[in-house]
Amino acid sequence: MLTLYYSKGTSALAPHILLEEVGADYALKEVPIDTGAQAQPAFQQVNPKGRVPALKAPEGVITENPAILGYIAAVHRDAQMLPETPFDRARAEAFNAYLCATVHVAFAHMARGARWTDDTDAQAALKPKVADNLAECAEVIEKHLLKGPWAMGDRYTYCDPYLFLLPRWMAKAGVEIAPYPRLAAHHAAMQARPATLAALAVHQV
């Protein structure tokens, strides 16, 4: 049994989709960050970083989306969510690392400016740049990373649930998806999958 700690409206949606895709035996534990639950002792014992998602596995707790997604894919080999060759696996890891370390961080500046500065004026000044940064990320993915129809090419992999978050972040920042037709097609294909719909039904806020 795996347990996914999540909060609605967060990037925990990505591993939730993957859990559905691979047919995992899992449970959900909501940690509503709008109430500050991530800072309470109960969750701090799970993840001292106070962030979701976190995945409790039989061996212990895993944090950070690239690691969580990779673990889910690795322990459900029959679902074939991992690329087959070492090079393609490295490409997939690089894709998820870019989504985590660059794209998600760019989006976080819209609502989480306090992570970088205590100056409220500076926090406000960060927000107008979010749309430009997300558009730049979308351009890189559209032209160089998204192989199509899925992130890594013809086969759905553990990268696709994470990529699904980008258009959602873009919409919140006011970035139109129309200039990125391959990304738009990927998003539409994801929305047609039963696993995505099942996870979205839980995460709607």
C-alpha positions in Angstrom: 0.0 0.0 0.0 1.2 3.5 -0.9 -0.1 6.6 0.7 -0.1 9.9 -1.2 -0.2 13.1 0.9 -1.7 15.8 -1.1 -3.5 19.2 -1.1 -6.0 20.3 -3.7 -4.7 22.6 -6.3 -1.1 21.5 -5.9 1.4 19.6 -8.0 0.4 16.5 -6.0 -2.1 16.0 -8.9 0.8 14.6 -11.0 1.6 11.6 -8.9 -2.1 11.0 -8.2 -2.7 10.7 -11.9 0.3 8.3 -12.2 -1.0 6.1 -9.4 -4.3 5.8 -11.2 -2.5 5.0 -14.5 -0.4 2.2 -13.1 -3.3 0.7 -11.1 -1.5 1.1 -7.8 -2.9 0.0 -4.5 -2.9 3.4 -2.7 -4.6 5.6 -0.2 -4.9 9.4 -0.1 -4.3 11.6 2.9 -5.3 15.3 2.4 -3.0 17.9 3.9 -4.9 21.2 3.2 -2.2 23.8 3.0 -4.8 26.7 3.1 -5.3 25.8 6.7 -1.6 25.4 7.5 -1.8 21.7 7.9 1.6 21.2 6.3 3.2 23.0 9.3 1.5 20.9 11.9 3.4 18.2 13.8 1.5 15.3 12.3 2.6 16.1 8.8 6.0 17.4 9.8 6.8 13.9 11.0 6.0 12.7 7.4 7.9 15.5 5.6 9.9 18.0 7.7 10.1 20.2 4.6 6.4 20.9 5.0 5.6 20.4 1.4 3.2 18.2 -0.6 3.3 15.8 -2.3 4.8 13.2 -0.1 4.5 9.4 -0.8 4.7 6.9 2.0 6.0 3.7 0.7 6.8 0.4 2.5 10.4 1.4 2.7 9.8 5.0 3.9 8.7 8.4 2.7 9.6 9.9 -0.7 9.4 13.6 -1.4 9.8 15.7 -4.6 7.8 15.0 -7.7 10.6 13.7 -9.9 11.5 11.1 -7.2 7.9 10.2 -6.4 7.0 9.8 -10.1 10.1 7.7 -10.7 9.4 5.5 -7.8 5.8 4.8 -8.8 6.9 3.9 -12.3 9.8 1.7 -11.1 7.7 -0.4 -8.7 4.9 -0.8 -11.3 7.1 -2.1 -14.2 4.3 -3.9 -15.9 2.7 -0.5 -16.6 5.7 0.4 -18.7 6.0 4.0 -17.6 9.8 4.1 -17.7 11.7 4.6 -20.9 13.6 1.5 -21.9 17.2 2.6 -22.6 19.6 4.4 -20.2 19.7 7.4 -22.5 15.9 7.8 -22.9 15.6 7.3 -19.1 18.1 10.1 -18.6 16.1 12.3 -21.0 12.9 11.6 -19.0 14.7 12.5 -15.8 15.9 15.7 -17.3 12.4 16.6 -18.4 10.9 16.1 -15.0 13.8 18.0 -13.4 13.2 20.9 -15.7 9.5 20.9 -14.7 10.4 20.8 -11.0 13.4 23.1 -10.8 12.5 25.7 -13.4 8.9 25.6 -14.5 7.3 25.0 -11.1 9.6 27.5 -9.5 8.6 30.1 -12.1 4.9 29.5 -11.3 5.5 29.6 -7.6 6.6 33.2 -7.8 3.0 34.2 -8.4 1.6 33.0 -5.0 4.7 32.0 -3.0 6.8 35.1 -3.2 7.4 35.0 0.6 9.7 32.0 0.0 12.2 34.5 -1.6 11.6 37.8 0.2 9.9 39.2 3.2 9.4 42.5 1.4 5.7 42.7 0.4 6.5 45.2 -2.4 9.2 42.8 -3.7 6.7 39.9 -3.6 4.2 42.0 -5.6 7.0 42.9 -8.1 7.6 39.2 -8.8 4.1 38.5 -10.0 4.2 40.3 -13.4 7.2 38.3 -14.5 5.4 34.9 -13.9 3.5 35.0 -17.2 6.6 35.8 -19.2 8.7 33.1 -17.5 6.0 30.4 -18.0 5.6 31.4 -21.7 9.4 31.0 -22.1 9.2 27.6 -20.5 6.3 26.6 -22.7 8.3 27.7 -25.8 11.3 25.5 -24.8 9.0 22.5 -24.2 7.0 23.1 -27.4 10.1 23.4 -29.6 12.7 21.2 -28.0 11.4 18.8 -25.3 7.9 17.6 -26.2 8.4 14.8 -28.7 4.7 14.2 -29.3 2.1 13.0 -29.0 3.4 12.2 -25.5 6.3 13.9 -23.7 8.9 11.3 -24.6 7.3 10.3 -28.0 4.9 7.6 -29.0 4.5 6.0 -25.5 3.0 7.5 -22.4 5.5 7.7 -19.6 5.9 9.0 -16.1 6.7 12.5 -17.5 3.2 13.0 -18.9 1.2 13.5 -15.7 3.8 16.2 -14.6 3.7 18.0 -18.0 -0.1 18.1 -17.6 0.3 20.7 -14.9 2.0 23.3 -17.1 -1.1 24.4 -19.0 -3.0 24.6 -15.7 -0.3 26.9 -14.3 -0.3 28.9 -17.6 -4.0 29.4 -17.3 -3.7 30.7 -13.7 -1.0 33.2 -14.9 -3.0 34.3 -17.9 -0.9 32.7 -20.5 -2.8 31.5 -23.6 -2.0 27.9 -24.8 -3.0 28.6 -28.4 0.6 29.5 -29.5 1.7 26.1 -28.3 -0.3 23.6 -30.4 1.7 20.5 -29.5 1.4 21.3 -25.8 -2.3 22.0 -26.3 -2.7 18.6 -28.0 -0.9 16.9 -25.2 -3.2 18.6 -22.6 -6.3 17.6 -24.5 -5.1 14.0 -24.8 -4.4 13.9 -21.0 -7.9 15.2 -20.2 -9.4 12.3 -22.2 -7.7 9.6 -20.1 -9.7 7.9 -17.3 -6.8 8.2 -14.8 -6.6 11.9 -15.3 -10.3 12.3 -14.8 -10.3 10.2 -11.7 -7.6 12.3 -10.1 -9.1 15.6 -11.2 -12.4 14.6 -9.5 -10.5 14.6 -6.2 -8.4 17.7 -6.7 -11.0 20.1 -7.9 -11.2 23.1 -5.6 
